[in-house]
């Protein structure tokens, strides 16, 4: 591994509780105790990672297309396999774009570009998980 490759360090800090130190110096706590739930599980963080990755792309593309987005959120649902390893077999990404006179075509193109070209998280997950996207546009009130 070269010095240029990012490295995360994950440490056990309690029973089923881990502290992850990201390459950029942030700390993420994960908890795999299903009853305690004091922090996100690693599988929950995959849902968040996929949503954030595609969200950055879509917002950037819509901004370049001069779309007037006033609010944007992404809902990500995951269906996991019943057997171990209980990886995601399907992930549904629903984009909710609020703004003024937003073009449906622009949103569809932005999502497609993110899925097919830019989102590294989707590209990493796609070999084993089906990723299905949908969207809705909400007209912002004046």
N, C-alpha and C positions, 0 to 999 in steps of 0.2 A: 504494500500500500504506500503510495507516495504522499508527501506532505500536502499536496494539493487536493487530495481526496477528502471529502468531509468525514468527520468522525464524531459519532455520538457516544456518550458514556452513560451507561445505565447502572444504578447502584440499588441494591436491596436496602431499604430503610426501615422496614417493618414486615410483619407477616403479610405476604402477598401485596406489598406496597413498594413501589419503585420510584426513584427520582432519576429522570432522564435529563442529561445536560446536552443540549443541541450544539452543533458546530458553531452557531452564531452566539452562543453563550447564554441562552435562555434555559429555564428549568421547567420541565413538564412532569407532573406527578401522575402515575398510573396506579390503579387499584384493580386487582383481579379477584378480590373477595366479593362474590355476588350478593352477600347480605349487607356488608358494611357500606359499600359504594361511596367511599370517601373521595374518590377521584374518578376520572374517566378511565374506561378500560382501553387497552390497546386497539381492540376492534372498533370501539366507538370513535377513537381518534382517526382511524382510516376513513370513516364516513366524513368527518370534519375535514380531513386533508383533501379528499376528493372534491367536496363542496368549495373549499377555499381556492383550490387550484383552478377549477373551471371558472369560478366567480371572478378571479383576477383577470382571466383572459376575456370573458364576456364583457365585463365593464370597460376594459381597455378598448376592445373592438368597437363597442357601441359609442364610446367617446370619440373615436376616430371617425365614425360614421355621423357624428354630430347629432346623435339622438339625445333627447332631453330626458335623461333618467333622473328621477327624484328619489327613488327608493328601490332596493334590490335585495332579494333574499333567495337562498337556495335550500330546498329540503332534500335530504339524501336518506333514502331507506335502503337497508340491506337485507337480503335473504341469505341465510347461512345454511350450509350443508348439515344434515343430521349427524353424519358420521365424522370422526376425527380424521384429519384436522378439520375443524369446523370453519373453513374458509367461506368467504362470500361467494355465492354462485350467481347472484344477480344483484345489481345495485340500480336503484331508480333515482334519477336526479331531476328534480322539478324546480325550474327557474321561475321566480315571480318578479316581473319587471313592472315597476310603476313609473309613469312619466306622462309627458304631454306629446300626443301624436306619434307615439313610438311605432315604427314600421315592423310589422310581423315578419317580413322577409329579412330585415336587418338582424332581428333577434335569432331567427332560425340559422342564418349564416354565421353569426357570432358563436352560437352553441356548436355548430358543426365544425368550425375552425378549431375551437378549443378541443373538442373530442378527437378530431383526426390529426391535428398538427401540433398544438401547443401544450396541452395538459399532460405533464410528466407523470402525475399520479394515475390518471386514467390509463396511460400507456403501460404503466407498471402493473396495474390490476387486470387489464383487459385480457391477457392470455388465459386467465382462469375464471374471470367473472364477466358475465354479460352486463354491459352498462347501457341503460335505456334512459333517454332524456325526454323531457316534455317542458312546456312553458306556458305561462299565461301572462297577458299584458293587462294591467289595470290603469285606466285613464285617471290621472291625478286631477283632483279638484283644484279650481283656481284659487 
